[in-house]
């Protein structure tokens, strides 16, 4: 309208010509319909992007930054991995054999990716735990070692396909073994130990509770036990001093803090929830988890906790602990149970239960369609597989049913002679 008014009020053609030239030049200006591209003059734009850290990837569903648990099959069940800023609770098996393996997988993955470790334990020295980490399976030996381990555990029956269960061949399969070293997460050889050079180059912090005990213990009016207070202070100092809370973004390159807490809630930590049902410090563990989640939510850190939930007497405490944890995975071992001698479970060592998956930046969460999961400890690998029970073949059942004693067959022939047409054996 301004160009038209200028053209109309002008006395000569010079004004119209100038207005037309200005209108033609205005076509190159930015309009609301022009596509916005990256600015060449400003290399660092203000667009919010996920930080690029080694050993992490964004979730395809909600964009949350994920780290690997060290077991790719478990990452697949949890929706791609463990979200940064969350707690993974591992319910220990009765003899604490398999839960410690998941704990070491998580720490070994941090060593390979260059993450900072914080290992807390009241039972073992953190330095000794790091010496027992499994060795990684890298490019050359990865596929070869896995094929060798699987070949050693094959039985003659596994080579025979079940004709009665042909439809199971179309179901998706779990990925127990390596496909490529460029995938998210690594595979490890349980028969070997991680090289000492990798452990020495890694950065880690250790918290051994017996060393933190003072000879004169001052009892403070607080519901938290002395071990939980010391551990929270230690974690808080590491997060703030190392800059994992983002307070010094320009000071150093961003990295992930992997926190591992072993046997939390056991009497070794000074907690009595495993000793009696009505304990004095019933809220000590739940308050510790509440404060821990607050520290994790505001930092680039992920935590794994192993807890002997089968020893906790009060079931209400277990429910509160589950609600305060983000992801809960339970391990049920067959050792000492009836399933250990049951031939139906001869190919497995226990069951794994995905009890809880968090809803992060989303109203729904990834739920695996596989409900019956079992784990198997091989010579080199810890694998998670679908629980396949052998079918009850009809031929075996019919043959056993035909072996009827002579006395019972005579009774059946007398009572059901009309229906069976005078035969001594019933045909079904």
Backbone torsions as a table, in degrees:
resi	resn	phi	psi	omega
1	UNK	NA	-36.0	179.3
2	UNK	-67.0	-38.6	178.5
3	UNK	-67.1	-38.9	179.8
4	UNK	-67.9	-38.7	179.5
5	UNK	-68.1	-38.0	178.1
6	UNK	-65.0	-39.5	-179.6
7	UNK	-69.4	-35.4	-177.5
8	UNK	-74.5	-34.5	-177.2
9	UNK	-85.4	-14.8	-179.4
10	UNK	-72.0	145.4	-177.6
11	UNK	-83.6	-30.7	-175.3
12	UNK	-117.4	179.7	179.0
13	UNK	-77.6	-13.1	-178.4
14	UNK	-65.6	-38.3	179.6
15	UNK	-65.9	-41.2	178.8
16	UNK	-64.9	-39.1	179.5
17	UNK	-65.0	-41.3	179.4
18	UNK	-66.7	-38.4	179.1
19	UNK	-66.8	-38.3	178.4
20	UNK	-66.8	-38.8	178.3
21	UNK	-65.9	-38.9	178.2
22	UNK	-66.1	-37.2	178.1
23	UNK	-68.0	-37.3	178.4
24	UNK	-68.3	-37.3	177.8
25	UNK	-70.7	-24.8	-179.5
26	UNK	-72.9	-11.0	179.3
27	UNK	-68.8	-23.9	-179.2
28	UNK	-83.5	-6.7	-179.4
29	UNK	-75.3	162.1	-179.7
30	UNK	-76.3	128.6	176.8
31	UNK	-116.2	175.1	-179.5
32	UNK	-72.6	-12.7	-179.5
33	UNK	-99.8	1.0	-179.7
34	UNK	-83.7	140.0	-179.9
35	UNK	-72.0	131.2	-178.6
36	UNK	-85.6	124.3	178.3
37	UNK	-115.1	177.7	178.6
38	UNK	-68.1	138.4	179.8
39	UNK	-79.8	129.1	-178.5
40	UNK	-76.0	-29.7	-176.6
41	UNK	-78.9	-21.3	-178.5
42	UNK	-115.2	98.7	-176.5
43	UNK	-67.5	-36.2	-177.9
44	UNK	-106.7	93.4	-180.0
45	UNK	-78.9	168.0	-177.2
46	UNK	-85.1	9.8	-179.1
47	UNK	-68.8	137.5	-179.5
48	UNK	-80.3	120.5	179.9
49	UNK	-129.0	156.4	176.8
50	UNK	-70.3	141.4	179.1
51	UNK	-69.5	144.2	-179.9
52	UNK	-98.0	107.3	-178.4
53	UNK	-125.8	140.7	179.1
54	UNK	-61.9	137.4	179.1
55	UNK	80.6	15.4	178.6
56	UNK	-128.6	162.9	174.2
57	UNK	-157.9	152.0	178.2
58	UNK	-80.4	149.4	177.3
59	UNK	-72.8	138.2	-180.0
60	UNK	-74.2	-13.9	-177.3
61	UNK	-95.4	-47.7	-174.6
62	UNK	-125.1	3.2	177.7
63	UNK	75.6	6.0	179.7
64	UNK	-71.0	140.9	179.2
65	UNK	-72.8	130.7	-174.7
66	UNK	-118.1	148.7	169.6
67	UNK	-124.0	158.3	-178.9
68	UNK	-85.0	146.1	175.9
69	UNK	-80.7	-4.4	-175.7
70	UNK	93.1	-6.7	178.8
71	UNK	-129.8	100.6	-175.2
72	UNK	-57.3	-32.4	177.8
73	UNK	-65.5	-36.4	176.6
74	UNK	-71.2	-35.9	175.3
75	UNK	-59.2	-40.0	179.7
76	UNK	-64.0	-37.2	-179.5
77	UNK	-73.6	-27.7	-177.7
78	UNK	-90.5	9.3	177.9
79	UNK	90.0	22.5	177.3
80	UNK	118.6	-17.8	-179.9
81	UNK	152.3	-171.1	179.2
82	UNK	-97.0	125.7	-177.4
83	UNK	-71.5	141.7	177.6
84	UNK	-67.9	134.3	-178.4
85	UNK	91.3	12.9	-177.7
86	UNK	-122.3	168.9	-179.0
87	UNK	-114.5	130.5	173.8
88	UNK	-106.7	115.9	179.9
89	UNK	-99.9	123.5	177.5
90	UNK	-106.0	116.0	175.5
91	UNK	-78.8	115.7	-172.8
92	UNK	-67.5	149.0	169.8
93	UNK	-75.4	169.7	-170.0
94	UNK	-61.4	-36.3	-176.5
95	UNK	-105.5	9.1	175.3
96	UNK	51.9	48.0	179.4
97	UNK	-99.0	-48.2	-173.3
98	UNK	-90.4	-28.3	178.7
99	UNK	-67.3	-33.0	177.0
100	UNK	-66.9	-27.2	176.9
101	UNK	-67.9	-43.9	177.0
102	UNK	-63.0	-35.8	177.2
103	UNK	-62.2	-42.7	-179.4
104	UNK	-74.4	-32.0	174.8
105	UNK	-60.0	-43.2	-178.7
106	UNK	-63.2	-42.1	179.7
107	UNK	-71.7	-39.0	179.8
108	UNK	-63.6	-36.7	177.6
109	UNK	-64.3	-35.1	177.3
110	UNK	-68.6	-35.6	178.1
111	UNK	-66.4	-42.2	-177.9
112	UNK	-65.9	-37.6	-177.2
113	UNK	-88.0	-1.1	179.4
114	UNK	79.0	20.5	178.8
115	UNK	-79.9	156.6	175.7
116	UNK	-82.7	136.2	-177.0
117	UNK	-108.5	145.9	170.1
118	UNK	-131.6	109.6	-175.4
119	UNK	-110.2	123.3	-179.8
120	UNK	-123.5	132.6	-179.1
121	UNK	-155.0	150.0	173.3
122	UNK	-109.8	1.3	-176.6
123	UNK	-112.7	-48.8	-178.2
124	UNK	-117.2	151.5	174.9
125	UNK	-69.4	132.0	179.8
126	UNK	-56.4	-31.8	177.8
127	UNK	-64.9	-36.6	177.4
128	UNK	-70.9	-33.2	177.9
129	UNK	-64.8	-41.0	-180.0
130	UNK	-67.7	-28.9	178.6
131	UNK	-71.4	-17.3	-178.3
132	UNK	-100.6	10.6	179.7
133	UNK	-68.2	143.0	-179.3
134	UNK	-71.8	155.2	-180.0
135	UNK	-80.0	141.3	179.8
136	UNK	-75.4	148.2	172.7
137	UNK	-96.1	109.5	-175.8
138	UNK	-97.7	-164.6	-164.8
139	UNK	-55.3	-53.8	-170.0
140	UNK	-74.8	-44.2	-174.1
141	UNK	-92.6	0.0	-173.2
142	UNK	-66.6	-59.4	-177.0
143	UNK	-68.5	-35.0	-177.4
144	UNK	-66.6	-44.7	-179.4
145	UNK	-68.4	-35.7	180.0
146	UNK	-68.3	-43.8	178.8
147	UNK	-62.6	-36.2	178.9
148	UNK	-67.4	-40.1	-179.0
149	UNK	-69.1	-39.2	178.7
150	UNK	-68.6	-38.3	179.9
151	UNK	-65.3	-31.0	179.3
152	UNK	-72.9	-22.0	-176.2
153	UNK	-103.7	6.5	178.1
154	UNK	-78.4	141.5	176.9
155	UNK	-108.9	158.5	178.3
156	UNK	-59.2	-29.3	-179.4
157	UNK	-72.0	-25.3	-177.5
158	UNK	-73.0	-18.5	179.2
159	UNK	-82.2	-10.9	-178.9
160	UNK	-96.4	123.2	179.7
161	UNK	-79.6	140.3	178.8
162	UNK	-82.9	116.6	179.7
163	UNK	-72.0	-27.1	-177.6
164	UNK	-75.3	-21.3	-177.8
165	UNK	-116.1	47.0	-177.0
166	UNK	-67.0	-25.3	-176.4
167	UNK	-73.0	-18.9	179.6
168	UNK	-71.5	-14.7	179.7
169	UNK	-70.5	-19.6	-179.0
170	UNK	-89.3	-7.6	-178.9
171	UNK	-75.6	149.0	176.8
172	UNK	-66.2	146.6	-175.8
173	UNK	-106.7	150.6	172.8
174	UNK	-71.0	157.4	-178.6
175	UNK	-107.5	87.0	-178.9
176	UNK	-79.0	-17.5	-173.1
177	UNK	-123.5	171.6	-175.4
178	UNK	-74.1	147.2	174.2
179	UNK	-115.1	-46.7	178.8
180	UNK	-154.2	147.3	-179.3
181	UNK	-72.2	-15.6	178.9
182	UNK	-82.2	-1.7	179.4
183	UNK	-72.0	165.1	178.3
184	UNK	-74.6	118.8	-177.1
185	UNK	95.7	159.9	-178.2
186	UNK	-125.5	168.3	177.4
187	UNK	-114.3	151.3	-171.3
188	UNK	-132.8	151.7	-179.4
189	UNK	-102.3	110.9	-177.6
190	UNK	-71.7	-16.9	-179.6
191	UNK	-82.2	-7.7	-179.6
192	UNK	-126.3	158.8	178.3
193	UNK	-101.4	150.7	179.6
194	UNK	-62.6	138.8	179.8
195	UNK	-57.8	144.5	-177.1
196	UNK	-65.2	-27.0	179.9
197	UNK	-65.4	-38.2	179.2
198	UNK	-67.8	-38.1	-179.3
199	UNK	-69.7	-37.7	-179.1
200	UNK	-70.5	-32.3	179.1
201	UNK	-79.8	-16.0	-179.8
202	UNK	-79.3	154.6	178.7
203	UNK	-105.8	124.4	-177.0
204	UNK	-146.6	157.4	177.4
205	UNK	-125.0	134.5	-178.1
206	UNK	-114.0	140.1	176.4
207	UNK	-128.2	104.4	178.0
208	UNK	-107.4	110.5	-169.3
209	UNK	-59.8	-40.5	178.1
210	UNK	-58.8	-27.7	178.3
211	UNK	-78.9	-19.1	-179.0
212	UNK	-88.7	-8.1	-179.6
213	UNK	-74.1	132.4	177.8
214	UNK	-94.9	148.5	-179.7
215	UNK	-63.3	-32.9	177.8
216	UNK	-109.0	100.7	-177.7
217	UNK	-89.3	118.0	177.6
218	UNK	-90.8	118.9	-179.8
219	UNK	-81.3	116.8	-179.4
220	UNK	-100.8	153.0	178.2
221	UNK	-73.9	75.3	-179.7
222	UNK	-141.7	146.9	-178.0
223	UNK	-79.9	-11.7	178.0
224	UNK	-84.5	143.8	176.6
225	UNK	-73.3	166.6	-176.9
226	UNK	-63.7	-38.0	-180.0
227	UNK	-66.3	-39.7	179.8
228	UNK	-68.5	-37.0	179.0
229	UNK	-64.9	-45.9	179.0
230	UNK	-61.9	-40.2	-178.3
231	UNK	-68.8	-42.0	178.4
232	UNK	-63.7	-40.0	177.4
233	UNK	-64.9	-38.3	179.1
234	UNK	-66.2	-45.0	179.1
235	UNK	-64.6	-41.9	-179.6
236	UNK	-63.1	-41.1	179.4
237	UNK	-65.0	-41.0	179.7
238	UNK	-65.6	-42.2	-178.9
239	UNK	-64.3	-43.5	-176.6
240	UNK	-77.4	-40.4	-177.6
241	UNK	-72.6	-34.9	-179.6
242	UNK	-84.9	-6.9	177.8
243	UNK	79.1	23.3	178.4
244	UNK	-75.7	-11.5	177.6
245	UNK	-86.4	-0.1	179.5
246	UNK	80.5	13.8	-178.9
247	UNK	-71.9	-29.7	178.4
248	UNK	-121.6	77.1	-175.4
249	UNK	-69.3	-26.7	-177.3
250	UNK	-95.3	-2.4	-174.4
251	UNK	-75.6	-44.0	-176.5
252	UNK	-150.1	169.8	179.4
253	UNK	-71.9	142.9	-177.2
254	UNK	-69.1	144.8	-179.7
255	UNK	-147.6	171.1	-178.1
256	UNK	-106.0	137.7	173.5
257	UNK	-101.5	118.0	177.2
258	UNK	-99.6	118.0	-177.9
259	UNK	-105.9	128.0	177.1
260	UNK	-124.4	121.0	-179.5
261	UNK	-118.5	123.5	-173.7
262	UNK	-105.0	136.9	174.4
263	UNK	56.3	41.8	178.7
264	UNK	-68.4	138.3	-178.2
265	UNK	91.4	-6.0	179.4
266	UNK	-78.9	163.3	177.7
267	UNK	-61.4	-17.4	178.5
268	UNK	-65.5	-25.3	177.5
269	UNK	-88.0	5.0	-178.6
270	UNK	82.5	15.3	179.5
271	UNK	-100.8	142.3	-176.9
272	UNK	-111.8	20.7	-179.6
273	UNK	-72.1	-20.3	178.3
274	UNK	-89.0	-6.2	-175.2
275	UNK	-98.1	-36.5	-177.1
276	UNK	-144.0	158.6	-177.8
277	UNK	-76.5	-43.2	178.7
278	UNK	-102.6	81.6	-176.8
279	UNK	-91.1	161.7	-178.6
280	UNK	-74.7	-36.8	-177.6
281	UNK	-104.3	53.7	-176.6
282	UNK	-69.4	-25.9	-178.9
283	UNK	-100.0	4.0	-178.3
284	UNK	-67.1	-44.8	-178.5
285	UNK	-67.5	-41.8	-178.9
286	UNK	-67.1	-37.0	176.9
287	UNK	-68.7	-34.7	175.9
288	UNK	-62.2	-45.7	179.2
289	UNK	-65.3	-34.3	179.6
290	UNK	-65.3	-44.9	178.8
291	UNK	-69.5	-37.6	179.4
292	UNK	-63.0	-41.6	178.7
293	UNK	-63.8	-35.1	176.6
294	UNK	-64.0	-37.2	176.5
295	UNK	-69.8	-37.3	-178.2
296	UNK	-72.5	-35.9	-176.1
297	UNK	-64.8	-26.5	-177.3
298	UNK	-106.2	24.0	-178.2
299	UNK	-149.1	163.0	175.7
300	UNK	-87.6	78.0	-176.4
301	UNK	-147.7	155.5	175.9
302	UNK	-138.1	144.4	-172.1
303	UNK	-129.3	140.3	171.9
304	UNK	-121.5	134.5	-177.7
305	UNK	-129.0	130.0	170.8
306	UNK	-103.2	134.3	-174.2
307	UNK	-139.8	132.2	177.1
308	UNK	-79.7	75.2	-176.9
309	UNK	-67.0	-22.4	179.9
310	UNK	-71.6	-13.5	178.1
311	UNK	-95.0	-12.1	-178.5
312	UNK	-75.0	124.2	-174.7
313	UNK	-76.8	-40.8	-175.5
314	UNK	-86.5	117.0	-178.9
315	UNK	-71.3	-24.2	178.0
316	UNK	-66.1	-33.1	177.5
317	UNK	-67.2	-38.1	178.1
318	UNK	-63.3	-40.3	178.7
319	UNK	-64.4	-40.7	179.2
320	UNK	-68.9	-38.0	177.9
321	UNK	-64.4	-39.2	178.1
322	UNK	-64.5	-40.3	179.5
323	UNK	-68.1	-31.4	-179.9
324	UNK	-83.7	-8.1	175.8
325	UNK	-98.0	151.3	-179.6
326	UNK	-85.1	-50.0	-179.9
327	UNK	-123.1	132.2	-178.2
328	UNK	-126.2	124.8	178.6
329	UNK	-126.7	127.4	179.8
330	UNK	-108.5	140.2	177.6
331	UNK	-114.1	127.7	178.7
332	UNK	-119.8	108.5	-177.6
333	UNK	-87.0	149.1	178.0
334	UNK	-85.7	-5.4	-177.7
335	UNK	-68.0	126.4	179.2
336	UNK	81.0	6.7	179.9
337	UNK	-115.1	173.8	179.8
338	UNK	-68.8	-25.0	-178.8
339	UNK	-72.1	-16.0	179.9
340	UNK	-65.7	-35.1	179.4
341	UNK	-100.0	0.6	179.3
342	UNK	-77.1	124.6	-178.4
343	UNK	-65.5	-18.3	178.5
344	UNK	-67.4	-27.5	-177.5
345	UNK	-110.5	25.6	-175.2
346	UNK	-68.7	-22.0	-178.0
347	UNK	-90.1	-0.4	-175.7
348	UNK	-129.0	162.0	179.4
349	UNK	-112.1	-6.5	178.9
350	UNK	170.3	177.3	179.3
351	UNK	-112.2	150.6	176.8
352	UNK	-122.0	133.7	-175.8
353	UNK	-120.6	123.6	173.6
354	UNK	-90.4	97.6	-172.3
355	UNK	-85.7	-30.1	-176.2
356	UNK	-155.6	136.7	175.4
357	UNK	-127.4	134.5	-173.7
358	UNK	-74.9	156.4	171.0
359	UNK	-104.4	100.3	-176.2
360	UNK	-112.5	121.2	179.3
361	UNK	55.0	29.7	-175.8
362	UNK	-160.1	155.4	177.7
363	UNK	-86.0	-18.8	179.5
364	UNK	-121.5	170.5	178.4
365	UNK	-135.0	160.6	-179.0
366	UNK	-72.8	118.7	177.7
367	UNK	-114.1	123.9	179.3
368	UNK	-72.7	141.9	178.2
369	UNK	-76.7	-6.5	179.3
370	UNK	-95.1	117.0	-179.2
371	UNK	-100.2	-36.6	-178.2
372	UNK	-95.9	104.3	-177.8
373	UNK	-122.0	142.9	178.2
374	UNK	-134.1	153.6	177.9
375	UNK	-118.8	155.7	-178.0
376	UNK	-139.1	130.3	178.0
377	UNK	-99.7	109.5	178.5
378	UNK	-94.8	-172.3	-177.5
379	UNK	-67.2	-36.0	-176.7
380	UNK	-118.4	-21.4	-171.2
381	UNK	-128.2	151.2	169.7
382	UNK	-109.7	111.9	-172.4
383	UNK	-114.3	150.0	175.0
384	UNK	-115.0	125.1	-174.7
385	UNK	-132.4	165.4	171.6
386	UNK	-70.2	143.4	178.9
387	UNK	-83.7	105.0	178.5
388	UNK	-108.5	113.2	176.1
389	UNK	-90.3	144.5	179.3
390	UNK	-64.6	141.8	-178.7
391	UNK	-71.7	153.6	176.3
392	UNK	-89.1	97.1	-173.8
393	UNK	-68.4	138.3	-176.8
394	UNK	-71.3	-29.2	-179.7
395	UNK	-64.6	-39.9	-180.0
396	UNK	-66.4	-39.6	-178.9
397	UNK	-67.5	-43.2	-177.0
398	UNK	-67.8	-35.5	179.8
399	UNK	-68.1	-39.6	179.7
400	UNK	-70.0	-31.4	-179.1
401	UNK	-74.6	-21.6	-179.6
402	UNK	-79.9	-15.9	179.6
403	UNK	-84.1	78.4	-177.9
404	UNK	-101.4	137.5	177.6
405	UNK	-58.9	159.2	-176.0
406	UNK	-67.1	-37.3	-179.0
407	UNK	-64.9	-44.8	-179.7
408	UNK	-69.1	-31.1	179.3
409	UNK	-69.1	-34.5	177.6
410	UNK	-67.8	-38.6	177.8
411	UNK	-65.3	-40.0	178.4
412	UNK	-66.5	-34.9	179.3
413	UNK	-68.6	-34.1	179.3
414	UNK	-73.7	-43.4	-174.3
415	UNK	-79.9	-35.7	-175.0
416	UNK	-114.6	31.9	-178.2
417	UNK	-66.1	-36.2	-179.4
418	UNK	-69.6	-42.3	-177.0
419	UNK	-71.3	-37.5	-177.3
420	UNK	-88.1	0.5	179.4
421	UNK	68.7	34.6	177.7
422	UNK	81.5	5.4	179.4
423	UNK	-83.1	150.9	180.0
424	UNK	-83.7	-22.3	179.7
425	UNK	-115.0	138.0	177.6
426	UNK	-80.5	138.1	176.7
427	UNK	-107.5	126.9	179.2
428	UNK	-110.6	NA	NA
